[in-house]
Amino acid sequence: MPSDKIVEWTLCCDNAHVVCERQDTSKGIEVSVTFSGLPTAQYLTTTAREAHNWIHRVRERWEAAGWQLAPEP
């Protein structure tokens, strides 16, 4: 049974947002990244370590392009 989605991070630049979410599914750990609500990347793995590493690498790439961590609501 799938778990609720967990937001790993949200980055912003001007008025646009990039959101990374993680969810446990029957197939494994699914990680997805959306840009202003549109899907841009997805990753499926069976280990938390791989999911964490992928999440970190994707965030580093967006931050290298000038995106910053969104302030807490």
Number of C-alpha atoms within 10 A of each C-alpha: 7 12 11 11 15 12 14 16 16 20 19 19 14 7 6 11 17 23 21 21 18 23 17 19 15 11 11 16 19 19 23 19 24 16 16 13 11 10 12 12 12 14 15 18 15 14 10 12 10 14 18 13 11 17 20 13 11 14 23 13 11 15 15 10 10 11 19 17 15 14 8 5 3
